[in-house]
Amino acid sequence: MSDVFKITKSAGTFKTTKANTTPKTVNAKIRGLDLDTSRIKYNQLPVETPDGANKVFTLPNSHEYVTGLLEIYRDGIQQTKDVDWTETTPSTFTFTTAPDSDEAVRISYVKK
């Protein structure tokens, strides 16, 4: 474990001291969920490929997401839930308008 230092300024002078810190657990509770960080999936590709017609997309690897903890990105721009897309089932979501074949769709979510 590396040392942590605290920098303070007093009367125009900076002082560095070793901070008295307690290690924090990464797998902490988030919003009351006992959340294992290995369940957080970033920048994933959905099963389907955008084609200009398909609006329904599925999470990879038969994953299911925790309701309310799904983020959708279309060409790098985060989409708004219930405006640009909706949660359909625990493993699918539906776009309001189908993404074109030249658009990139990425998803981030917390796996059940």
N, C-alpha and C positions, 0 to 999 in steps of 0.2 A: 504494500500500500504506500503510495507516495504522500509526501508531506503537503499540507495545505497551509498557505500563508495568508495573513490578513494585512491589508495596506490601509493605514490611517493617515490623515493629514491634520496637522496641528500647527498653527501659526506659520503657515506657508512651508512647513517641512513635512516630508513624507517619512513614515516609519513602517517598517516591515516586521511583523511578529508572527510566530507560528500560531496558527489558529487552533483553538480547542474544539475539535469537531468529533462528532459521532457518526460512524458510517451509516448510511441509509440503505434500506432494502429496496432493490429495483422492483421486485415483484410485490409492490405495495397495493393496498386497496385503492381503487379509483372509483369515485362516485358510489361507494358502498359495495362494489363488486370485488370479490376475491379474484383478482385478475393476474394470471400468469402472462408475463410479457411475451412469451413464445407464441401466444395466441394472436398477437397483433401482426397483421399482414399488410405490407405496404407495396404500392405500385404493382399490383398484380394484373395480369391479363385475364379478362373473362374468357369463358369457353368459346363463345361465338365471336366471329370476325365481323366488324361493321360492313354492311353491304348496301346501305341506303333504304332497305326495306324492313329489316328486323329491328324491333323495338325491345324485345325481351332478351336479357343477358343473364348468364349463369356464372356463379362463382366457380373457380377452378377446384379440382381435386375433391369434388363432392362436398365442399365446405358449406357450412351454414354460418350466417353472421348473427351477432347479437343485435336485436332490433334497436334502431336508433344509432348504431355505431358503424354505419356504412358511409363511405365517401366516394363519390363518383367524379372522375376527371375526364373531360372531353377536350382533346388537343391541349392538355396541360391546364385547362381552366376548370376549377371546381364548380360542379353543377349544384343547383339548389333543390333540395328535397321538396317534393310536392309541387314544384314548379316545373323543373326540367326532367324529373324522374320520380318514381314512387317505389316503395318496397312492395314486392309482389308476394313472394314466399320467403321463408328463411334462407333460401339459396338463390333467389332470382330478384332482379329489379327490372323495371320497365321505363324506358325513355318516353317522353312526351312526343318527340320527333326522332325518327330513326337516324342514327349517325351514318354519314356517307362512308364509302369504302376508303377514302383518303384521310379519314379522321381516326385519331388514336384514342382508344378508350382504356382507361386504367382505373383500378379500384383499390381502396384501402379499407380494411375492416377488422373487427375483432371477431375471431372465430369462436363459435360456441364450443 
